Amino acid sequence: MTMTAAASTDIREAFPPSLLACLKAPGKPDSHGLEPIEGGLRDNFTGNVYPFLDSVPSLMPGSIGERDAKTGVVRDFYEANPFPSYEGLEEFGELVAKGSSNPFSAQLLEAIGYNKLILECGCGTGQLSHFLQLNNNHVLGVDMTLASLRLAVEHKQRNGLRRSAFCQMNIFDLAIRDGTFDVVISHGVLHHTPDARTAFASIVRKAKPGGIVMVGLYNRYARIPTWIRAHLIGIFGARIDPVVRERIADPRKAAIWIADQYRNPLETWHSLDEVLEWFEENDVEYLNASPAILGTSGETAKGLFERTDPGNRYQRLVTQLGWLGSIAREGALFDVIGRRRG
């Protein structure tokens, strides 16, 4: 099939060449690369075609529910509540200003640096993926929810962005060649899967040897205040939540935040020690945590990706109990950063 000029333009807008080269057919070996055709992508080995759905490239290996009914429930939840959503008709300049003023996202961009290939697993509506394309980085955001991805693609097209791309995928069967990305991020996602440990192993394989892996999860201790608020929110209303009360002005965005935090059909809570076990199982060297582990070199580290020590079990326990007075206000999300060995 010969690709038309219009199709060529569409695919260049959908995927920069550096990101297109990282893709493969879902459920197939890495040798099954993809080539652009009108309205979709084609397996260059079998000829199977994967169409764009509502302007979103879709590389799903069939129904999500075939693997686990719980995953299908979570997908349906986010189709109704695309997270984190935008505040009105948010322009790229506004998004950059917010990201630059947010300590976490600003430090993350600084640590990543320039000219990197970045994979965000569970990108939602794409705000972080869009922000990280600064510094001439190229970012692929993947998610299973079309409603979220449509908003990400709409923001990309409306603002004429060229270094971010989005695709529908299953995190347990990523249509991405192994060892292709400099940085792999999953921030606030794996705890909404039926098997966070297995999902982590899946995303690690997509990092290059020596590449960065960063995972953000709900903390087992600091999530308790959210659980308490979930039982009180019906009485006191949405403003019992500190984020809604202090930071979100758009009513639709606030409603989606409340649904995600208090009515999610599937969530699990995790500890620092548990994530360190995942790192060892997948040959990932620990580098740092955010927030930092108390009493360790992480407290004075100059950057998120600087190599620090993880402390001992007592230090990690005290750190997590301390998070009850800090990150618990915003959902108790903590990140652990490592480097893939090899």
Phi, psi and omega per residue, in radians:
M1 nan 2.310 3.128
T2 -1.575 2.293 -3.125
M3 -1.403 2.280 3.123
T4 -1.300 2.876 3.112
A5 -1.071 -0.696 3.132
A6 -1.106 -0.745 3.141
A7 -1.121 -0.679 3.119
S8 -1.043 -0.773 3.111
T9 -1.098 -0.760 -3.127
D10 -1.039 -0.779 -3.063
I11 -1.265 -0.556 3.073
R12 -1.155 -0.628 3.098
E13 -1.245 -0.599 -3.116
A14 -1.301 -0.725 -3.059
F15 -2.402 2.052 2.901
P16 -1.029 2.592 -3.108
P17 -0.932 -0.634 -3.117
S18 -1.122 -0.538 3.119
L19 -1.487 -0.661 3.093
L20 -1.018 -0.626 -3.130
A21 -1.182 -0.295 -3.135
C22 -1.493 -0.234 -3.029
L23 -1.486 2.729 3.004
K24 -2.536 2.958 3.099
A25 -1.203 2.423 -3.129
P26 -1.103 2.383 3.106
G27 1.329 0.136 -3.084
K28 -2.037 2.851 3.057
P29 -1.134 2.915 -3.110
D30 -1.088 -0.357 -3.141
S31 -1.200 -0.270 -3.136
H32 -1.515 1.283 3.092
G33 -1.234 2.996 -3.095
L34 -2.095 2.490 3.073
E35 -2.169 2.595 -3.106
P36 -1.355 2.412 2.959
I37 -2.312 3.041 -3.132
E38 -1.106 2.064 3.062
G39 1.453 0.152 -3.140
G40 3.095 -2.811 3.126
L41 -2.211 2.545 -3.093
R42 -2.159 2.338 3.023
D43 -1.111 2.079 -3.070
N44 -1.351 0.004 3.125
F45 -1.843 -0.795 -3.090
T46 -1.779 -0.366 -3.055
G47 1.496 -0.012 3.096
N48 -1.067 2.461 -3.092
V49 -1.919 2.400 3.103
Y50 -2.081 1.914 -2.974
P51 -1.415 2.809 2.925
F52 -1.365 2.377 3.094
L53 -2.010 1.986 -3.108
D54 0.923 0.792 3.117
S55 1.312 0.059 -3.128
V56 -1.830 2.103 3.023
P57 -1.039 2.269 -3.089
S58 -2.058 2.082 3.111
L59 -2.181 1.010 3.118
M60 -1.685 2.462 -3.133
P61 -1.498 0.695 -3.046
G62 1.845 -2.853 -3.083
S63 -1.198 2.290 3.050
I64 -0.991 -0.698 -3.056
G65 -1.111 -0.264 3.129
E66 -1.136 -0.510 3.138
R67 -1.441 -0.773 -3.096
D68 -2.822 2.212 -3.112
A69 -1.046 -0.535 3.138
K70 -1.096 -0.659 3.127
T71 -1.099 -0.702 3.097
G72 -1.098 -0.643 3.107
V73 -1.129 -0.755 3.126
V74 -1.134 -0.731 3.090
R75 -1.008 -0.811 -3.136
D76 -1.102 -0.638 3.113
F77 -1.069 -0.801 -3.107
Y78 -1.359 -0.363 2.979
E79 -1.103 -0.634 3.113
A80 -1.440 -0.400 -3.068
N81 -2.336 1.218 -3.112
P82 -1.069 2.092 -2.948
F83 -1.936 2.487 -0.004
P84 -1.540 0.002 -3.138
S85 1.257 2.962 -3.139
Y86 -1.909 2.735 3.072
E87 -1.574 1.640 -3.089
G88 1.169 -2.580 3.123
L89 -1.542 1.345 -3.011
E90 -1.372 2.203 3.136
E91 -1.549 2.842 -3.091
F92 -1.074 -0.662 3.119
G93 -1.062 -0.688 3.090
E94 -1.147 -0.722 3.131
L95 -1.088 -0.753 3.125
V96 -1.109 -0.729 3.135
A97 -1.077 -0.757 3.115
K98 -1.129 -0.795 -3.135
G99 -1.095 -0.673 -3.118
S100 -1.229 -0.501 3.139
S101 -1.538 -0.176 3.096
N102 -1.526 2.091 -3.052
P103 -0.986 -0.703 -3.085
F104 -1.150 -0.933 -3.081
S105 -1.166 -0.622 3.113
A106 -1.142 -0.760 3.113
Q107 -1.162 -0.618 3.124
L108 -1.137 -0.808 3.125
L109 -1.086 -0.725 3.123
E110 -1.096 -0.713 -3.132
A111 -1.181 -0.665 -3.139
I112 -1.157 -0.732 3.123
G113 1.445 -2.428 -2.947
Y114 -2.087 2.641 2.933
N115 1.043 0.694 -3.126
K116 -1.847 2.702 2.957
L117 -1.684 2.153 -3.026
I118 -2.155 2.357 3.046
L119 -1.998 2.165 3.018
E120 -1.916 1.982 -3.130
C121 -1.607 2.002 -3.039
G122 1.499 0.982 -3.018
C123 -1.375 -0.221 -3.104
G124 1.031 -2.268 -3.091
T125 -1.512 0.100 2.857
G126 1.598 0.126 -3.070
Q127 -1.048 -0.818 -3.113
L128 -1.171 -0.717 3.108
S129 -1.041 -0.761 3.116
H130 -1.094 -0.757 -3.103
F131 -1.134 -0.701 -3.055
L132 -1.295 -0.150 3.068
Q133 -1.292 -0.174 3.002
L134 -1.028 2.891 -3.108
N135 1.153 0.456 3.131
N136 1.063 0.496 3.029
N137 -1.455 2.678 3.018
H138 -1.990 2.258 -2.967
V139 -2.204 2.226 3.007
L140 -1.838 2.065 3.059
G141 -1.800 2.217 3.136
V142 -2.120 2.565 -3.127
D143 -2.785 2.813 3.121
M144 -1.652 -0.100 -2.981
T145 -1.808 1.986 -3.114
L146 -1.127 -0.644 -3.124
A147 -1.052 -0.711 3.101
S148 -1.204 -0.804 -3.099
L149 -1.133 -0.592 3.085
R150 -1.050 -0.711 3.106
L151 -1.163 -0.673 3.107
A152 -1.107 -0.788 -3.133
V153 -1.187 -0.687 3.122
E154 -1.069 -0.758 3.120
H155 -1.115 -0.740 3.117
K156 -1.028 -0.858 -3.075
Q157 -1.211 -0.726 -3.096
R158 -1.148 -0.540 -3.115
N159 -1.733 0.065 3.080
G160 1.117 0.638 -3.108
L161 -1.420 2.529 -3.022
R162 -2.165 -0.244 -3.027
R163 -1.874 0.085 3.014
S164 -1.987 2.616 3.101
A165 -2.525 2.716 -3.052
F166 -2.379 2.581 -3.074
C167 -2.703 2.469 3.065
Q168 -1.424 2.176 3.135
M169 -2.568 2.850 3.003
N170 -1.711 2.163 -3.067
I171 -1.081 -0.392 3.115
F172 -1.499 -0.128 3.133
D173 -2.569 1.142 -3.064
L174 -1.196 2.271 3.140
A175 -1.481 1.000 -3.049
I176 -2.378 2.369 3.105
R177 -1.155 2.500 3.129
D178 -1.140 2.584 3.000
G179 1.130 0.676 -3.040
T180 -1.973 -0.287 -3.021
F181 -1.929 2.496 3.083
D182 -1.259 -0.613 -3.107
V183 -2.404 2.291 3.070
V184 -2.119 2.169 -3.066
I185 -2.168 2.386 2.934
S186 -2.406 1.761 -2.961
H187 -1.929 1.777 3.092
G188 1.404 0.614 -3.011
V189 -2.204 -0.854 -2.973
L190 -1.071 -0.465 3.129
H191 -1.291 -0.064 3.025
H192 -1.845 0.287 3.057
T193 -1.862 2.786 3.132
P194 -1.256 -0.190 -3.125
D195 -2.669 1.501 -3.058
A196 -1.091 -0.631 -3.125
R197 -1.090 -0.817 3.140
T198 -1.189 -0.670 3.101
A199 -1.080 -0.677 3.105
F200 -1.090 -0.786 3.112
A201 -1.035 -0.611 3.138
S202 -1.150 -0.759 -3.076
I203 -1.322 -0.553 -3.124
V204 -1.017 -0.673 -3.083
R205 -1.088 -0.320 -3.094
K206 -1.503 -0.173 3.084
A207 -1.436 2.523 3.036
K208 -1.141 2.693 2.935
P209 -0.989 2.220 -3.038
G210 1.533 -0.063 3.131
G211 -1.387 2.880 -3.092
I212 -1.599 2.421 3.026
V213 -2.163 2.247 -3.105
M214 -2.308 2.195 -3.095
V215 -2.225 2.279 3.111
G216 -1.996 2.290 -3.013
L217 -2.432 2.781 2.971
Y218 -1.219 2.354 -3.129
N219 -1.471 2.443 -3.052
R220 -1.076 -0.557 -3.104
Y221 -1.658 -0.854 -3.022
A222 -1.274 -0.205 3.116
R223 -1.363 -0.219 -3.069
I224 -1.009 -0.782 3.112
P225 -1.027 -0.598 3.087
T226 -1.137 -0.715 3.098
W227 -1.055 -0.701 3.110
I228 -1.158 -0.792 3.131
R229 -1.076 -0.578 3.132
A230 -1.048 -0.528 3.137
H231 -1.492 -0.170 -3.106
L232 -1.958 -0.259 -3.001
I233 -1.136 -0.502 3.093
G234 -1.162 -0.420 -3.140
I235 -1.571 -0.816 -3.000
F236 -1.708 -0.197 3.098
G237 1.508 3.091 -3.005
A238 -1.112 -0.442 -3.074
R239 -1.310 0.010 2.967
I240 -1.212 -0.347 3.125
D241 -1.464 2.209 -3.078
P242 -1.107 -0.600 -3.115
V243 -1.182 -0.780 3.099
V244 -1.113 -0.722 -3.071
R245 -1.181 -0.610 -2.959
E246 -1.974 -0.321 -2.932
R247 -2.293 -0.342 -3.057
I248 -1.906 2.131 3.137
A249 -1.711 -0.602 -3.072
D250 -1.282 2.155 -3.072
P251 -1.064 -0.690 -3.140
R252 -1.153 -0.761 3.113
K253 -1.095 -0.694 3.110
A254 -1.113 -0.731 3.136
A255 -1.111 -0.673 3.125
I256 -1.196 -0.687 3.085
W257 -1.063 -0.791 3.139
I258 -1.081 -0.768 3.124
A259 -1.073 -0.781 -3.110
D260 -1.124 -0.733 -3.050
Q261 -1.389 -0.558 -2.951
Y262 -2.119 -0.186 -3.083
R263 -2.268 0.288 -3.112
N264 -1.156 2.345 -3.084
P265 -1.278 -0.236 -3.115
L266 -2.643 2.108 2.978
E267 -2.651 2.575 3.076
T268 -2.205 2.734 -3.126
W269 -2.005 2.552 -2.981
H270 -2.425 2.799 -3.107
S271 -2.028 2.874 3.056
L272 -1.023 -0.767 -3.104
D273 -1.118 -0.623 3.104
E274 -1.117 -0.771 -3.139
V275 -1.157 -0.648 3.079
L276 -1.068 -0.617 3.052
E277 -1.127 -0.732 3.090
W278 -1.042 -0.712 3.137
F279 -1.047 -0.807 -3.122
E280 -1.124 -0.723 -3.140
E281 -1.082 -0.504 -3.051
N282 -1.955 0.289 3.057
D283 1.014 0.847 3.098
V284 -1.988 2.222 3.121
E285 -1.459 2.263 3.104
Y286 -1.172 2.362 3.053
L287 -2.002 -0.875 -2.987
N288 -2.891 2.978 3.058
A289 -2.389 2.674 3.088
S290 -2.359 2.034 -0.040
P291 -1.111 2.818 -3.060
A292 -1.188 2.676 3.063
I293 -1.358 2.204 -3.064
L294 -1.084 2.460 3.084
G295 1.350 0.211 3.134
T296 -2.081 2.997 3.119
S297 -1.159 -0.212 3.082
G298 -1.088 -0.464 -3.119
E299 -1.201 -0.400 -3.117
T300 -2.025 0.156 -3.122
A301 -1.086 2.488 -3.111
K302 -1.441 -0.305 -3.132
G303 -2.646 2.790 -3.101
L304 -1.077 -0.553 -3.055
F305 -1.685 0.158 3.100
E306 -1.235 2.481 -3.139
R307 -1.302 2.171 3.118
T308 -2.306 3.101 3.112
D309 -1.734 2.571 -3.094
P310 -1.450 0.012 -3.116
G311 1.250 -2.953 3.112
N312 -1.884 3.084 -3.076
R313 -1.046 -0.656 3.140
Y314 -1.130 -0.777 3.129
Q315 -1.092 -0.695 -3.135
R316 -1.204 -0.647 3.102
L317 -1.143 -0.812 3.138
V318 -1.076 -0.707 3.111
T319 -1.021 -0.834 -3.073
Q320 -1.206 -0.614 3.048
L321 -1.149 -0.624 3.092
G322 -1.138 -0.481 3.127
W323 -1.160 -0.276 3.049
L324 -1.036 -0.475 -3.135
G325 -1.742 0.097 -3.106
S326 -2.310 -1.478 -3.034
I327 -1.227 -0.220 3.098
A328 -1.064 -0.452 -3.140
R329 -1.134 -0.502 -3.037
E330 -2.057 0.538 3.037
G331 1.744 -0.103 3.016
A332 1.203 0.712 3.114
L333 -1.592 2.166 3.068
F334 -2.125 2.671 -3.129
D335 -2.096 2.518 3.035
V336 -2.177 2.344 -3.047
I337 -2.035 2.390 3.101
G338 -2.489 3.041 3.107
R339 -2.143 2.223 3.133
R340 -1.195 2.188 3.139
R341 -1.298 2.828 3.076
G342 2.051 nan nan
